């Protein structure tokens, strides 16, 4: 069974989310990457809903969620998740997020650890360097001057997946291009500004909940070495590297992604 609803946030943003599966099962929140929406989970959802009460949501400014025109931090995105859990009447959940979703999860682990059973932080970073900040500024410029998010679809896919995988999976690439294209430029920029302020490396040692980092061996945006650096700061955390895999692990390696979730959840 699946239900969809939306909630209003204090600043006027609206978060749209869906709850799938049986309320008797452990809860699992899935958090999308920048420039995608909850449709990015379509390949893993059928398997995960057999074992978990799965909450998928669109990060503010993405998909069906609306973004108020103001500056936000990652803590605002974490607060959105708490509000979704409250609306769904879920006290504690496992959390799996990719890229921006992983950063949101790490922020949840720092600010709201009491709401998490455990965190899978996938294909994400705990810091951004000057080159990364400049790259994001260029992407905003392309979206602003090139007619919207569709101007970024091709370059995003080229960064997220290896060339041979793109060539071998044209239908999946069409799906990803459609997901990227329907997002709002304003929401994209608002979340980028939050990412550009990421400075969490010095705080990660405070995280006490179970954490697994998931990396893609060919992920240039969040290389395995970067995730290992984060794991080194969190006592008891672990790193799983999917190979071959680029940036969007739940799309490229769905079966392995599901197995990682299942293994992690069973341990905790």
Secondary structure, DSSP 8 states (H G I E B T S, - for coil): -EEEEEEE-TTS-EEEEEEES-TTSEEEEEE--TT--GGGGHHHHHHHTTTEEEEEE--TTSTT-B--SS---HHHHHHHHHHHHHHTT-S-EEEEEETHHHHHHHHHHHH-GGGEEEEEEES--SB--HHHHHHHHHHHHHHHHTTSTHHHHHHHHHHHS-HHHHHH-HHHHHHHHHHHHTS-HHHHHHHHHHHHT-B-TTTGGG--S-EEEEEETT-STT-HHHHHHHHHHSTT-EEEEESS--S-HHHHSHHHHHHHHHHHHHH-
